[in-house]
Amino acid sequence: MLYWLIYDISENKTRNKIASKCKNYGFFRVQKSSFMADISKNRMEMLALEIRDLELGEQDCVFIIPSCKSCFSDKEIMGVLDEERVKSKEFVIVGR
């Protein structure tokens, strides 16, 4: 399954921990606070559990969004994006 993980985290320490966890689970950075990966639902749930264990601030938010590959092929991009990073992977946007 394709997943996007998108976050809005105020503390650098927490933000860095989440980014590190994403990379450890095979996500790659699409934008500063946006990652994507093609991983199993089980691995995604494991990552979500690890993120839940972190102390998020009152206004912090993490989205994990599943998406099928055919839905992702209908993506629409506005502005600047290095499409080669997206083309070379079969991923979708994820958030929680």
C-alpha positions as a Markdown table, in Angstrom:
| # | Residue | x | y | z |
|---|---|---|---|---|
| 1 | Met | 0.0 | 0.0 | 0.0 |
| 2 | Leu | 1.2 | 3.5 | -0.7 |
| 3 | Tyr | 1.3 | 5.9 | 2.3 |
| 4 | Trp | 1.9 | 9.6 | 2.8 |
| 5 | Leu | 3.0 | 10.8 | 6.2 |
| 6 | Ile | 2.6 | 14.5 | 6.7 |
| 7 | Tyr | 3.2 | 16.4 | 9.9 |
| 8 | Asp | 3.1 | 19.8 | 11.6 |
| 9 | Ile | 5.3 | 19.6 | 14.6 |
| 10 | Ser | 6.5 | 22.6 | 16.6 |
| 11 | Glu | 9.5 | 21.2 | 18.5 |
| 12 | Asn | 12.6 | 20.4 | 16.5 |
| 13 | Lys | 13.5 | 17.4 | 18.6 |
| 14 | Thr | 10.2 | 15.7 | 18.1 |
| 15 | Arg | 10.1 | 16.6 | 14.4 |
| 16 | Asn | 13.6 | 15.1 | 13.9 |
| 17 | Lys | 12.6 | 11.9 | 15.7 |
| 18 | Ile | 9.6 | 11.5 | 13.4 |
| 19 | Ala | 11.6 | 12.2 | 10.3 |
| 20 | Ser | 14.2 | 9.6 | 11.5 |
| 21 | Lys | 11.5 | 7.0 | 12.2 |
| 22 | Cys | 10.0 | 7.6 | 8.7 |
| 23 | Lys | 13.4 | 7.0 | 7.1 |
| 24 | Asn | 14.0 | 3.9 | 9.2 |
| 25 | Tyr | 10.6 | 2.5 | 7.8 |
| 26 | Gly | 11.6 | 3.2 | 4.2 |
| 27 | Phe | 9.8 | 6.5 | 3.7 |
| 28 | Phe | 11.5 | 9.1 | 1.6 |
| 29 | Arg | 11.1 | 12.9 | 2.0 |
| 30 | Val | 8.9 | 14.6 | -0.6 |
| 31 | Gln | 8.9 | 18.0 | 1.0 |
| 32 | Lys | 10.1 | 19.3 | 4.4 |
| 33 | Ser | 7.3 | 17.8 | 6.4 |
| 34 | Ser | 6.0 | 15.2 | 3.9 |
| 35 | Phe | 7.1 | 11.6 | 3.4 |
| 36 | Met | 5.9 | 8.7 | 1.2 |
| 37 | Ala | 6.5 | 5.0 | 1.1 |
| 38 | Asp | 5.2 | 1.7 | -0.3 |
| 39 | Ile | 5.0 | -0.5 | 2.8 |
| 40 | Ser | 2.7 | -3.0 | 4.3 |
| 41 | Lys | -0.2 | -2.0 | 6.5 |
| 42 | Asn | 1.4 | -3.9 | 9.4 |
| 43 | Arg | 4.6 | -1.8 | 9.1 |
| 44 | Met | 2.6 | 1.4 | 8.8 |
| 45 | Glu | 0.7 | 0.4 | 12.0 |
| 46 | Met | 4.1 | -0.2 | 13.7 |
| 47 | Leu | 5.3 | 3.2 | 12.7 |
| 48 | Ala | 2.1 | 4.8 | 13.9 |
| 49 | Leu | 2.5 | 3.1 | 17.3 |
| 50 | Glu | 6.0 | 4.5 | 17.6 |
| 51 | Ile | 4.8 | 8.0 | 16.8 |
| 52 | Arg | 2.0 | 7.7 | 19.3 |
| 53 | Asp | 4.6 | 7.0 | 22.0 |
| 54 | Leu | 6.2 | 10.3 | 21.4 |
| 55 | Glu | 5.2 | 13.4 | 23.4 |
| 56 | Leu | 3.4 | 15.5 | 20.8 |
| 57 | Gly | 2.6 | 19.1 | 21.6 |
| 58 | Glu | -1.0 | 20.3 | 22.0 |
| 59 | Gln | -1.0 | 21.8 | 18.5 |
| 60 | Asp | 1.1 | 19.1 | 16.8 |
| 61 | Cys | -0.4 | 16.9 | 14.2 |
| 62 | Val | 0.6 | 13.8 | 12.2 |
| 63 | Phe | -1.4 | 12.5 | 9.2 |
| 64 | Ile | -0.9 | 9.0 | 7.8 |
| 65 | Ile | -2.9 | 8.7 | 4.5 |
| 66 | Pro | -3.2 | 5.4 | 2.6 |
| 67 | Ser | -3.7 | 5.5 | -1.2 |
| 68 | Cys | -3.8 | 2.9 | -3.9 |
| 69 | Lys | -1.3 | 3.1 | -6.8 |
| 70 | Ser | -4.0 | 3.7 | -9.4 |
| 71 | Cys | -5.4 | 6.7 | -7.4 |
| 72 | Phe | -1.8 | 8.1 | -7.2 |
| 73 | Ser | -1.5 | 7.9 | -10.9 |
| 74 | Asp | -4.3 | 10.5 | -11.1 |
| 75 | Lys | -2.2 | 13.0 | -9.0 |
| 76 | Glu | -2.2 | 16.6 | -9.9 |
| 77 | Ile | 0.9 | 18.7 | -9.1 |
| 78 | Met | 1.0 | 22.5 | -8.8 |
| 79 | Gly | 4.2 | 24.4 | -8.4 |
| 80 | Val | 7.7 | 22.9 | -8.3 |
| 81 | Leu | 8.2 | 19.2 | -7.5 |
| 82 | Asp | 11.1 | 17.0 | -8.5 |
| 83 | Glu | 8.9 | 14.4 | -10.3 |
| 84 | Glu | 11.8 | 12.0 | -10.8 |
| 85 | Arg | 11.8 | 11.4 | -7.0 |
| 86 | Val | 8.1 | 10.4 | -7.3 |
| 87 | Lys | 8.3 | 8.6 | -10.6 |
| 88 | Ser | 11.1 | 6.3 | -9.5 |
| 89 | Lys | 9.0 | 5.1 | -6.6 |
| 90 | Glu | 5.5 | 3.6 | -6.5 |
| 91 | Phe | 4.2 | 5.7 | -3.6 |
| 92 | Val | 1.3 | 7.6 | -2.4 |
| 93 | Ile | 0.7 | 10.5 | 0.0 |
| 94 | Val | 0.2 | 9.5 | 3.6 |
| 95 | Gly | -0.8 | 11.4 | 6.7 |
| 96 | Arg | -2.4 | 10.7 | 10.0 |
